[in-house]
Amino acid sequence: MRWITLGLAVLLVLVQAELWFGKGGVPRMVELQRKLAAQKSTNALARHRNEQLAAEVSDLKEGLEMVEEKARFELGMIKPDEIFVQLSPARR
């Protein structure tokens, strides 16, 4: 009877050792959870950027205001009979 109890105790220790220190054990699970959280954060940032780009594309397709705004700020274009004024930041 004592050998059976001892054998079962050894098997229990082996199973627990595999759970805590094995290839698919707790440390691996914690590492995968950390990676998953980082990937979710990256995906959220990418999703936000995609929404911004989709809104910009929609604006470009629907109206000329966005095209005009981009031409003014990115290319420095001005309309005829406009006066261009550029302000520089104050020096300290």
C-alpha positions as CSV (number, residue, x, y, z in Angstrom):
1,M,0.0,0.0,0.0
2,R,2.8,2.3,0.8
3,W,4.4,1.8,-2.6
4,I,1.2,2.8,-4.4
5,T,1.0,6.0,-2.3
6,L,4.6,6.8,-3.0
7,G,4.2,6.1,-6.7
8,L,1.1,8.3,-7.0
9,A,3.0,11.1,-5.1
10,V,5.9,10.9,-7.6
11,L,3.5,11.0,-10.5
12,L,1.8,14.1,-9.0
13,V,5.2,15.8,-8.6
14,L,6.1,15.0,-12.2
15,V,2.8,16.4,-13.5
16,Q,3.2,19.6,-11.4
17,A,6.8,20.0,-12.6
18,E,5.7,19.8,-16.2
19,L,3.0,22.4,-15.5
20,W,5.3,24.9,-13.9
21,F,8.6,24.3,-15.8
22,G,7.6,22.5,-19.0
23,K,7.4,23.6,-22.6
24,G,3.7,24.6,-22.4
25,G,3.7,25.6,-18.7
26,V,2.8,28.7,-16.8
27,P,5.9,30.8,-17.8
28,R,5.1,30.3,-21.5
29,M,1.5,31.2,-20.9
30,V,2.5,34.5,-19.1
31,E,4.9,35.3,-22.0
32,L,2.1,34.7,-24.6
33,Q,-0.3,36.8,-22.6
34,R,2.2,39.7,-22.6
35,K,2.7,39.3,-26.3
36,L,-1.0,39.3,-26.9
37,A,-1.5,42.5,-24.9
38,A,1.3,44.2,-26.9
39,Q,-0.3,43.0,-30.2
40,K,-3.7,44.2,-29.2
41,S,-2.2,47.7,-28.5
42,T,-0.5,47.7,-31.9
43,N,-3.8,46.6,-33.5
44,A,-5.7,49.4,-31.8
45,L,-3.2,52.0,-33.0
46,A,-3.4,50.6,-36.5
47,R,-7.2,50.6,-36.4
48,H,-7.3,54.2,-35.3
49,R,-4.9,55.2,-38.2
50,N,-6.9,53.2,-40.7
51,E,-10.1,55.1,-39.6
52,Q,-8.3,58.4,-40.0
53,L,-7.2,57.4,-43.5
54,A,-10.6,56.2,-44.5
55,A,-12.1,59.5,-43.3
56,E,-9.5,61.4,-45.3
57,V,-10.2,59.3,-48.5
58,S,-13.9,59.9,-48.1
59,D,-13.3,63.7,-47.8
60,L,-11.1,63.6,-50.8
61,K,-13.7,61.8,-52.8
62,E,-16.6,63.9,-51.7
63,G,-15.4,67.5,-51.7
64,L,-12.8,69.9,-52.9
65,E,-12.3,71.5,-49.5
66,M,-9.9,68.8,-48.4
67,V,-8.0,69.0,-51.6
68,E,-7.7,72.8,-51.2
69,E,-6.6,72.5,-47.6
70,K,-3.9,69.9,-48.5
71,A,-2.7,72.1,-51.4
72,R,-2.4,75.1,-49.1
73,F,-0.7,73.5,-46.1
74,E,1.4,70.8,-47.7
75,L,2.3,72.5,-51.0
76,G,2.1,76.2,-50.0
77,M,-0.3,77.1,-52.8
78,I,-2.3,80.3,-52.6
79,K,-5.3,81.5,-54.6
80,P,-5.1,84.4,-57.0
81,D,-5.5,87.8,-55.3
82,E,-4.6,86.3,-51.9
83,I,-1.8,87.7,-49.7
84,F,0.4,85.0,-48.1
85,V,1.5,85.8,-44.6
86,Q,3.9,83.5,-42.7
87,L,4.4,83.9,-39.0
88,S,7.5,82.5,-37.3
89,P,7.6,81.5,-33.6
90,A,8.8,84.1,-31.2
91,R,12.4,83.7,-30.1
92,R,13.2,83.4,-26.4
